[in-house]
């Protein structure tokens, strides 16, 4: 039997091209296991992402109408549209989410079927080959250490879809803020309405996106380094757990008094794993602080930009609600997109 050289040597330094190839392979397998699931989940994510923007858009219109002194029946009409739009979008989201949850509930069992069927179709000699058992054990080990394998695709892609569509909707709602012109003389603030300043704000946003990607990537590298020894810990713990659950070993456990020794081995492994996760948690806290600072800088600049433009009549007062809310959603979703996107690349080791 041909040995899969290097299979047990996968680590955090896997080339990005190979990670993307593994991730694409995982998505392809998932498509075959759950046909139609990703389409349903994408539609559900569109509804989930668009849902909060309904209130942002309509609140902007209602506030503007109030400031302009519009008739009461017009305000009631806009409120009714808001309620109906929320109801339709919410029902569509819940319906699609229920369908996606039903499909996803069978994934864990169905995802293991191809591997089990492959083992069942093997010749007796290959099934009993130690190399076959070693590969099977390594697959299960990598699955436990790195996000439960393909199951991570099912979990993370939901968040990736939602964050991606939220970013798209946020950008579409804030484009008007960059092209709006002052309706009254801005004086010393006139530079805010120039093209070069709008481009500067856009460059700052792009720089923030690049810093965010770099932050999440650095955090992933540190997490990989911190969990480098977890594979061996999981291997040791799994050996003893499988050992004590073997019915035929019960006599040896009693005859030789192995229970205390095995219990201590498992406890030590759990303690080492807890120490590793504590280091990961500390590392994540540090990088999350950097992410909060990046979001603060981006939010301060963009909020100030929108506020100055609103003061000099570049757009109605109600639009301030829309732009500020959309920018807040943009920064939040950008962090989620970076986090879950990098998580998929990190866990692609086990696909």
C-alpha positions as CSV (number, residue, x, y, z in Angstrom):
1,X,0.0,0.0,0.0
2,X,1.4,3.4,-1.0
3,X,2.3,5.5,2.0
4,X,0.8,9.0,2.2
5,X,4.1,10.7,2.9
6,X,3.9,13.8,5.0
7,X,0.3,13.3,5.9
8,X,1.1,13.4,9.6
9,X,3.4,16.4,9.2
10,X,0.7,19.0,8.3
11,X,1.3,22.2,10.3
12,X,0.7,25.8,10.4
13,X,3.3,26.5,7.6
14,X,1.1,24.8,4.9
15,X,1.4,27.0,1.8
16,X,-1.6,29.2,1.1
17,X,-2.1,27.7,-2.3
18,X,-2.4,24.2,-0.8
19,X,-4.8,25.5,1.9
20,X,-7.0,27.0,-0.8
21,X,-6.9,23.8,-2.7
22,X,-7.9,21.8,0.4
23,X,-10.7,24.3,1.1
24,X,-12.0,24.0,-2.4
25,X,-11.9,20.2,-2.2
26,X,-13.8,20.4,1.1
27,X,-16.5,22.6,-0.4
28,X,-16.8,20.3,-3.4
29,X,-17.3,17.3,-1.1
30,X,-19.8,19.2,1.0
31,X,-21.8,20.2,-2.1
32,X,-22.1,16.5,-3.0
33,X,-23.1,15.5,0.5
34,X,-25.7,18.2,0.9
35,X,-27.0,19.2,-2.5
36,X,-28.9,22.5,-2.5
37,X,-27.8,23.3,1.1
38,X,-25.4,26.1,0.2
39,X,-28.0,27.8,-2.1
40,X,-30.6,27.8,0.7
41,X,-28.0,29.0,3.2
42,X,-27.0,31.8,0.9
43,X,-30.6,33.0,0.4
44,X,-31.1,32.8,4.2
45,X,-27.9,34.8,4.8
46,X,-29.2,37.5,2.3
47,X,-32.4,37.9,4.4
48,X,-30.4,37.8,7.6
49,X,-28.0,40.5,6.4
50,X,-30.7,42.7,4.9
51,X,-33.1,42.5,7.8
52,X,-31.5,45.3,10.0
53,X,-31.0,47.6,7.0
54,X,-34.8,47.8,6.5
55,X,-35.1,49.7,9.7
56,X,-32.1,51.9,8.9
57,X,-33.5,52.8,5.5
58,X,-37.0,53.5,6.7
59,X,-35.9,55.2,9.9
60,X,-33.9,57.7,7.7
61,X,-37.0,58.4,5.6
62,X,-39.2,58.8,8.7
63,X,-36.8,61.1,10.5
64,X,-36.4,63.3,7.3
65,X,-40.2,63.4,7.0
66,X,-40.6,64.5,10.6
67,X,-38.1,67.3,10.2
68,X,-39.7,68.4,7.0
69,X,-43.1,68.4,8.7
70,X,-44.8,65.9,6.4
71,X,-48.5,64.9,6.9
72,X,-49.3,62.3,9.5
73,X,-50.8,59.9,6.9
74,X,-47.5,59.9,5.0
75,X,-45.6,59.0,8.2
76,X,-48.1,56.2,9.0
77,X,-47.7,54.9,5.5
78,X,-43.9,54.7,5.8
79,X,-44.3,53.0,9.2
80,X,-46.7,50.4,7.7
81,X,-44.2,49.7,4.9
82,X,-41.5,49.2,7.5
83,X,-43.6,46.7,9.5
84,X,-44.6,44.8,6.3
85,X,-41.0,44.6,5.0
86,X,-39.8,43.4,8.4
87,X,-42.5,40.8,8.5
88,X,-41.9,39.4,5.0
89,X,-38.1,39.4,5.4
90,X,-38.3,37.8,8.8
91,X,-40.6,35.1,7.6
92,X,-38.4,34.3,4.6
93,X,-35.3,34.3,6.8
94,X,-36.9,31.9,9.4
95,X,-38.3,29.6,6.7
96,X,-35.0,29.3,4.9
97,X,-33.1,28.9,8.2
98,X,-35.4,26.1,9.1
99,X,-34.8,24.3,5.8
100,X,-31.0,24.9,6.1
101,X,-31.0,23.5,9.7
102,X,-32.8,20.4,8.6
103,X,-30.3,19.7,5.9
104,X,-27.4,20.5,8.2
105,X,-28.6,18.2,10.9
106,X,-27.7,15.1,8.8
107,X,-24.3,16.4,7.7
108,X,-22.2,14.8,10.4
109,X,-23.5,11.3,9.8
110,X,-23.5,11.6,6.0
111,X,-20.1,13.2,5.9
112,X,-18.6,10.0,7.5
113,X,-20.3,7.7,5.0
114,X,-17.8,8.0,2.1
115,X,-14.9,7.1,4.4
116,X,-16.7,4.2,6.0
117,X,-17.9,2.9,2.6
118,X,-14.3,3.1,1.3
119,X,-13.1,1.0,4.2
120,X,-15.9,-1.5,3.6
121,X,-14.9,-1.9,0.0
122,X,-11.3,-2.6,0.8
123,X,-9.7,-6.0,0.6
124,X,-9.3,-7.8,3.9
125,X,-5.5,-7.4,3.7
126,X,-5.8,-3.6,3.3
127,X,-8.4,-3.3,6.1
128,X,-6.0,-5.1,8.5
129,X,-3.0,-3.2,7.3
130,X,-1.5,-1.0,10.1
131,X,-1.0,1.8,7.6
132,X,-4.8,1.9,6.9
133,X,-5.5,2.1,10.7
134,X,-2.9,4.8,11.1
135,X,-4.4,7.0,8.3
136,X,-7.9,6.5,9.7
137,X,-6.7,7.5,13.2
138,X,-4.8,10.5,11.8
139,X,-7.9,11.7,10.0
140,X,-10.0,11.5,13.2
141,X,-7.2,13.3,15.1
142,X,-6.9,16.2,12.7
143,X,-10.7,16.5,12.7
144,X,-10.7,16.9,16.4
145,X,-7.8,19.3,16.6
146,X,-8.7,21.5,13.6
147,X,-12.4,22.5,13.8
148,X,-14.0,19.1,13.2
149,X,-13.0,18.9,9.6
150,X,-15.7,19.5,7.0
151,X,-18.2,20.2,9.7
152,X,-16.3,23.5,10.2
153,X,-17.2,24.5,6.6
154,X,-20.8,24.1,7.3
155,X,-20.6,26.2,10.5
156,X,-18.2,28.9,9.3
157,X,-19.6,29.4,5.8
158,X,-22.9,30.6,7.4
159,X,-21.1,33.5,9.1
160,X,-19.0,34.2,6.1
161,X,-22.1,34.5,3.9
162,X,-23.8,36.8,6.4
163,X,-20.7,39.0,6.9
164,X,-20.1,39.2,3.1
165,X,-23.7,40.3,2.3
166,X,-23.7,42.7,5.2
167,X,-20.5,44.4,3.9
168,X,-22.1,44.6,0.4
169,X,-25.3,46.2,1.7
170,X,-23.4,48.6,4.0
171,X,-21.2,49.8,1.1
172,X,-24.3,50.3,-1.1
173,X,-26.0,52.4,1.5
174,X,-23.0,54.7,2.2
175,X,-21.9,55.5,-1.3
176,X,-24.1,58.5,-1.4
177,X,-22.2,60.1,1.5
178,X,-19.0,60.4,-0.5
179,X,-20.6,62.2,-3.5
180,X,-22.9,64.6,-1.5
181,X,-22.2,68.3,-1.9
182,X,-22.8,71.1,0.6
183,X,-25.9,73.2,0.2
184,X,-24.5,76.1,2.3
185,X,-21.0,77.6,2.4
186,X,-18.7,75.3,4.4
187,X,-15.9,77.9,5.0
188,X,-12.8,76.2,6.5
189,X,-14.6,72.8,6.3
190,X,-14.8,73.1,2.5
191,X,-12.0,70.5,2.1
192,X,-14.3,67.8,3.4
193,X,-16.4,68.1,0.2
194,X,-13.4,67.8,-2.2
195,X,-12.7,64.7,-4.2
196,X,-9.3,64.2,-2.7
197,X,-10.6,64.1,0.8
198,X,-13.2,61.5,-0.2
199,X,-10.5,59.5,-1.8
200,X,-8.4,59.9,1.4
201,X,-11.3,58.5,3.5
202,X,-11.7,55.6,1.1
203,X,-7.9,54.9,1.4
204,X,-8.2,54.9,5.2
205,X,-11.0,52.4,5.0
206,X,-9.0,50.2,2.6
207,X,-5.9,50.4,4.9
208,X,-8.2,49.4,7.8
209,X,-9.3,46.4,5.9
210,X,-5.7,45.4,5.1
211,X,-4.7,45.9,8.7
212,X,-7.7,43.8,9.8
213,X,-6.7,40.9,7.4
214,X,-3.1,41.1,8.7
215,X,-4.3,41.1,12.3
216,X,-6.5,38.0,11.9
217,X,-3.7,36.2,9.9
218,X,-1.1,37.0,12.7
219,X,-3.6,35.8,15.3
220,X,-4.0,32.5,13.4
221,X,-0.3,32.0,13.1
222,X,0.1,32.5,16.9
223,X,-2.8,30.1,17.5
224,X,-1.2,27.5,15.3
225,X,2.1,27.9,17.2
226,X,0.3,27.7,20.6
227,X,-1.5,24.5,19.6
228,X,1.4,22.7,17.9
229,X,1.6,20.1,20.7
230,X,-2.1,19.5,20.9
231,X,-2.0,16.7,18.4
232,X,0.1,14.5,20.6
233,X,-2.1,15.3,23.6
234,X,-5.2,14.4,21.7
235,X,-3.6,11.2,20.5
236,X,-2.6,10.2,24.1
237,X,-6.0,11.0,25.5
238,X,-7.8,9.2,22.7
239,X,-5.7,6.1,23.2
240,X,-6.6,5.8,26.9
241,X,-10.2,6.7,26.4
242,X,-10.6,4.0,23.7
243,X,-8.7,1.6,25.9
244,X,-11.0,1.9,28.9
245,X,-14.2,1.7,26.7
246,X,-13.1,-1.6,25.3
247,X,-15.2,-4.3,26.9
248,X,-12.5,-6.9,26.8
249,X,-10.2,-4.7,28.9
250,X,-12.4,-4.7,31.9
251,X,-10.7,-7.7,33.4
252,X,-7.3,-6.2,33.1
253,X,-8.5,-2.9,34.7
254,X,-9.6,-4.8,37.8
255,X,-6.9,-7.5,37.8
256,X,-3.9,-5.0,37.5
257,X,-5.5,-2.0,39.1
258,X,-5.0,0.2,36.0
259,X,-8.0,2.5,36.6
260,X,-6.1,5.1,38.8
261,X,-3.1,5.3,36.4
262,X,-5.3,5.7,33.3
263,X,-7.5,8.2,35.0
264,X,-4.4,10.3,35.9
265,X,-3.1,10.1,32.3
266,X,-6.4,11.4,31.0
267,X,-6.6,14.1,33.6
268,X,-3.0,15.2,32.8
269,X,-3.8,15.3,29.1
270,X,-6.9,17.4,29.8
271,X,-4.9,19.8,32.0
272,X,-2.3,20.2,29.2
273,X,-5.0,20.9,26.7
274,X,-6.5,23.5,29.0
275,X,-3.2,25.2,29.4
276,X,-2.8,25.4,25.6
277,X,-6.3,26.9,25.2
278,X,-5.5,29.4,28.0
279,X,-2.5,30.6,26.0
280,X,-4.7,30.8,22.9
281,X,-7.2,32.8,24.8
282,X,-4.6,35.3,26.0
283,X,-3.3,35.6,22.5
284,X,-6.8,36.2,21.1
285,X,-7.5,38.9,23.8
286,X,-4.4,40.8,22.7
287,X,-5.2,40.7,19.0
288,X,-8.9,41.4,19.6
289,X,-7.8,44.6,21.4
290,X,-5.9,45.6,18.3
291,X,-9.0,44.9,16.2
292,X,-11.1,47.1,18.5
293,X,-8.6,49.9,18.1
294,X,-8.7,49.6,14.3
295,X,-12.5,49.7,14.3
296,X,-12.4,52.8,16.6
297,X,-10.1,54.7,14.3
298,X,-12.1,53.8,11.2
299,X,-15.4,54.6,12.9
300,X,-14.1,58.0,14.3
301,X,-13.0,59.2,10.9
302,X,-16.1,58.0,9.0
303,X,-18.5,59.3,11.6
304,X,-16.8,62.7,11.7
305,X,-16.9,62.8,7.9
306,X,-20.6,62.1,7.8
307,X,-21.4,64.5,10.6
308,X,-19.6,67.5,9.0
309,X,-21.3,66.8,5.7
310,X,-24.7,66.7,7.5
311,X,-24.1,70.0,9.3
312,X,-23.6,71.8,6.0
313,X,-26.7,70.3,4.4
314,X,-25.1,67.7,2.1
315,X,-28.0,65.3,2.8
316,X,-31.1,65.2,5.0
317,X,-30.8,64.7,8.8
318,X,-32.4,61.3,8.5
319,X,-29.6,60.1,6.2
320,X,-27.2,60.5,9.1
321,X,-29.0,57.6,10.8
322,X,-28.7,55.5,7.7
323,X,-25.0,56.3,7.1
324,X,-23.9,55.9,10.7
325,X,-25.8,52.6,11.1
326,X,-24.5,51.3,7.8
327,X,-20.9,52.2,8.7
328,X,-21.3,50.5,12.1
329,X,-22.5,47.3,10.4
330,X,-19.6,47.6,8.0
331,X,-16.9,47.6,10.6
332,X,-18.6,44.7,12.6
333,X,-19.1,42.6,9.5
334,X,-15.6,43.2,8.3
335,X,-14.2,41.8,11.5
336,X,-16.5,38.7,11.2
337,X,-15.6,38.2,7.6
338,X,-11.9,38.3,8.4
339,X,-12.2,36.1,11.5
340,X,-14.3,33.3,9.9
341,X,-12.5,33.5,6.6
342,X,-9.2,32.9,8.3
343,X,-10.7,30.2,10.4
344,X,-11.7,28.3,7.3
345,X,-8.1,28.5,6.0
346,X,-6.7,27.5,9.4
347,X,-9.0,24.4,9.7
348,X,-8.5,23.4,6.0
349,X,-5.6,21.3,7.4
350,X,-8.2,18.6,8.4
351,X,-10.2,18.6,5.1
